[in-house]
Amino acid sequence: MASAPVPRLHRLPSGALRLEWGGAWYDLDAWLAREGLPRSLGAALATGALHADQLRERLPGCGPVEEWEPVPAPERPFAPPLDAREVGKVLCLGKNFRAHAAEFGEEVPTEPMFFAKLPETLVGDGATVEVRSWYRGRVDHEAELALVIGQEARDLEPGEALDCVAALTVANDLTARSLQGADRKQGYPWLRGKNMDGFLPLGPALVPSGFLDPHDLNVTCTVGNEVRQDASTRDLVVRIPEALAWLSRHLTLRPGDLVLMGTPEGVGPLEDGDVVRCSISPIGSLLTTIRRPD
């Protein structure tokens, strides 16, 4: 299923929305307007109109040709697929690959463990993340599958949880590892180590739900030419239905919320000038440049 062509939804730095499909580009703004749908990806996803069940037969070449206006291929970089103002909360699953827990000498938690990132840390594909000059410690990459929630949900049963997922994308859960370690020794939460400016690159596109099996995707991270992370979501300890059911027992999930499903083994430090590529085929590759000012 993961090798089949999928539609990719992009948001340009101007705010314009584009559909990438079959090697061509189309004006998603114009299509949403004709359909009477909201012209923001978060709001449009919440209507359900972009789910594979609704969209598959309307894609260019599958439905009436006149529905879609071809446009030139845009240049990278892309903006975050969701505007930070559309994102309510960002919840992240920790130690959800056994090998990642083992590389820190730890066991997988006996029940799902979550922490939060702040929406204002969101940046898009191609962003340059400048680490604050006062911070001299280690900064790590963490490639992850991210879920976009599309409907309100509370006290979910696992069997119904996937219905709440509106889209999939790629995230890089950048982490100030030295700060995180110091705070853990003090029994403090991970807020500082996970929430510096720019510490949530997201993108480059959204793939609406129903086009991919989220439990059969390859997650990789390269820094320069070095492959550092390479694993499959088949190896998730807590799978998506159970994770969302657990979360919804504590917090109501709402449209626009993001859920990051955990990173594989191979996380490592980033130096000044490093170019990080977090990829999930066929969603795309998320590029980030790291700056460490003297």
SULMOVEN-V254717 format. One record per residue. OMEGA is omega as a letter, one per 30 degrees, with the letter a starting at -180 (NA if undefined). Layout:
# SULMOVEN-V254717
OMEGA, OMEGA
This chain:
# SULMOVEN-V254717
a, a, a, l, l, l, l, a, a, l, a, l, l, a, l, a, a, l, l, a, l, l, l, a, a, a, a, l, a, a, l, l, l, a, a, a, l, a, l, a, l, a, l, l, a, l, a, a, a, l, a, a, a, a, a, a, l, a, l, a, l, l, l, a, a, l, a, l, l, l, l, l, l, l, l, g, l, l, l, a, l, l, a, l, l, a, l, l, l, a, a, a, a, l, a, l, a, a, l, l, a, a, l, l, a, l, l, l, a, l, a, l, a, l, a, l, a, a, a, l, a, l, a, l, l, a, l, a, a, l, a, a, a, a, a, a, a, l, a, l, l, l, a, l, l, l, l, l, a, l, a, a, a, l, a, l, a, a, a, a, a, l, a, a, a, a, l, l, a, l, l, a, a, a, l, a, a, l, l, a, l, a, l, l, l, a, a, l, a, a, a, a, a, a, l, l, l, a, l, l, a, l, g, a, l, l, a, a, l, l, a, l, a, l, l, a, l, a, a, l, l, l, a, l, a, l, a, l, a, a, a, l, l, a, l, l, l, a, a, a, a, l, a, l, l, l, a, l, a, a, l, l, a, l, a, l, l, l, l, a, l, a, l, l, l, l, a, a, l, a, l, l, l, l, a, l, l, a, l, l, g, l, l, a, a, a, l, l, a, l, l, a, l, NA
